[in-house]
């Protein structure tokens, strides 16, 4: 299992980015990790789970047990395919709804890919803060669109603007993981969901990976750069007693 320090060492992200994500986990922000196949979403989810307080009761929901949480109070729920007669299937959506009765401090869903997205957002909105999950998407904006589509699968009569309000109020941080052309995995965006403007969910990047070209050996060159924007959720960090170093939001690291 890769620890947060290992990911920093492998230059998947910078120390400052990891400090920000650590603060976000400890302050119970809802975080969604997005990326394509093999981008390292589960690896990153496992690493971030390291920052969860061992006193908290965590419920994990997944298809195949890939999450490796080290905390003592973890209840693991796994889906089950239907039997040969087509009965007995247990889907993520049922597990999510049932998990709320188990008084979790946090819910960690391996990957949201269907109508359970609605239940996940509702859980995030009703006091199960600090939830973590992953989604297949290729950019933060694409991640929001995918969520909207998955919620509409759960409730076709729900209006798009109310779906977007759910997303905007439930999700705090989107973390984009990507597998680059040289096979390296990087966190290319840490993006804050800032709310709604009109009928659109508004996003702002806090950290980005800027690709600068390739080395003669084909290695991707670039830099991790803070955008200089202090996130709106900084208030939540302060309320949780977390102070970040002031130069964090000006960091630029060449790789």
C-alpha positions, 0 to 999 in steps of 0.5 A: 500500500502506498502511503501519502509520503510515497506518493509525494516521493513518486512526484504524483503530487507535491508536499503542499498538495498533500498537506491541503488534501490532508487538511481537507480529510481531517476537516471532514470535507467531501472529496471526490477523486476523478480520473480514467482507468488506471489513473490511480484513483483507488491508490489515492483514495487509500492514501487519503484514508490514512488521514482519517481519525482512528476513532471514527466509524467508517463504512466502506462500500465497494464491488471488489475489496480494493480499499485497505483502510487501517483504522480499527472501526471499519465496516466493509460492505460489498455488493453481490451479483445475482445468482443463476436465477437472477435473484439475490443481487445486492447493489451499491444503492441498497448498501448505501441506504443501509449504511446510513442506519449504521451511524457512520462518521464517514462513508467511503464508496470505492467507485460511484457509477450509477443511481447510488450517486443520488444517495451518496450526495444526499448522505453528504448533504445530511451530516455525513461529511468527510465522505470519499469516493471516486468517479470515472471522468476526464476533468473536474467539469466532466466529473460534475457532468457525470454526477448529474447524469448518474443522479438523473438515472436515480430520479428521472423527474428531478430537475437539472437545476436541483441536481446541480444544487445537490452537487454544489452543496454536497461536494467540496473538492474534486481531485483529478488523477491522470495517467500521463503518456509516459505511464507516470501518474499525477494529480493534475487538478485539485479543484474546489466546488465553490457553489452555483452561479445561475444554473451552473456549478462553479469550480475553481482550481487550487492546484494544477499540473501544467504539462511543459513537454517531453524529455528526449527519453519521452518523460513528461516534463511539467510543473505543479503550480498553485493558482494563488487562490485561497479556497473558500473551504479555508473557513471550514479548515480554520473551524476544524482548528487546521491552519495551513502555511501561508506560502502553500497557495503560491507553491510551484514545483518543477518535475 
